[in-house]
């Protein structure tokens, strides 16, 4: 700017001012001076309208695989399919686990031991009650009372043990069900399947660190700008900003402002999110921060909404 100013003064004193002086018989005109002034004006205006570039990114990129080594038995989606959180994407082979589950469920359904232990408790309880009545008349020996009481206690313990065994068998069945569910790969987010790296019958998981299915979440989109501190310090999380994408002006929201300045670049990272619920924006497009309007006054002054688009000025 200082160079432009000195250039301006030089052109004014040497060319521009004499351009309008009148001499006897003619008027002097210096096109060089006019050009220098025009160049100074254009560069000054352009420098005051500085913009910042970045690229749109999905909100999340998830590489889905399995922590357990297994063979792919079925793939339920194709590349380009839209999925919702929790939707089944693929299944690994579970034949062995299904057999184990059937055995565990059958064992958990058996009530024979419990019924037998319950009958024994009833019998021991009746015998002990009978001896108590005989004891009142002096017809029951102390040793018989002690034995009957002990037998009843043992019978109750057997019944409790039978019930505990049945609970353990049910828990074993639950564990096998959880292992089967672990081999069902589901989408953790609403998004789009962008890549499937394996085919049916191939093995995944275990020591194989390669992903199986990649799902991206395109709404909202985000972009990371590296701004000068003088601009970043005047922004706040939740502020509205105006960005240009594909020659369209769109409202975005400030989501994060780094509390530190990058020592190498001297800039501050500012993350901006853009509503893409209508899926009219594509990840990877260039995003230009044209202007920032802070607070709720942006919508009142510029009347730009997330669903409204206008030709870029």
Helices and strands as residue ranges (DSSP letters): H 2-11, I 12-16, H 17-19, E 22-23, E 26-27, H 31-48, E 52-55, E 57-64, E 70-75, E 82-83, E 88-92, H 95-109, H 112-136, H 142-182, E 184-186, E 191-196, E 203-204, E 213-228, H 229-232, E 240-245, E 248-257, E 267-274, E 286-292, H 297-302, E 310-311
